[in-house]
């Protein structure tokens, strides 16, 4: 019964009477709930769809995004799931029940990456609008918008939560006692690739000609990998 409810949660919440139609009709043929309530299947359905005999590993489908979901991440305790979509929103879900907890809006372009902080209290999201946004994972409140100046496609928090590792380079944040986040982007000894420049600290160190401006970037310490639409990949290493 728990599998039955989880699998059909979305339609039960929207149209409860569908529990006697869609929910039973599409339940596995040999499941106890299907066999117990098969007499309640509407008689006006003369031929039923072929279904599996038993439940498959799929627990439930979380619906709400209006466009492609591009990134998902679990909270450190596994109780919450965050999803990022090309509809420009970030959604927070209860991983146990599948209930929608928060819809985080603010990005003006596709959201490409999301991550929980190590303590699970904050979220970070990166978008093609060239910003990284920080959110309170409990309330959904927007904490800070960090102007990155380049589209970020991957991000993760450091173990101590003091900076974000992105595909463009490290993005440093210091959370103060009053909850304000200060961005200290491109600190000395860190490489950051931004549009036509490779920067170290706050200084532009290498200009990239148009044919060498990448569509995707990976930065690890002093090593930068640049990927191009032509299929070519190049690497550059800078003195530490």
Secondary structure, 3 states (H helix, E strand, C coil): CHHHHHHCHHHHHHCHHHHHCHHHHCCCCCCHHHHHCHHHCCCCCCCCCCCCCCCCCCCCCCCCCCCCEEEEEECCCCCEEEEEECCCEEEEEECCCCCEEEEEECCCCCEEEEEECCCCCEEEEEECCCEEEEEECCCCCEEEEEECCCCCCCEEECCCCCEEEECCEEEEEEECCCCCEEECCCCCCCEEEECCEEEECCEEEEECCHHHCCCEEEEECCEEEEECCCCCEEEEECCC
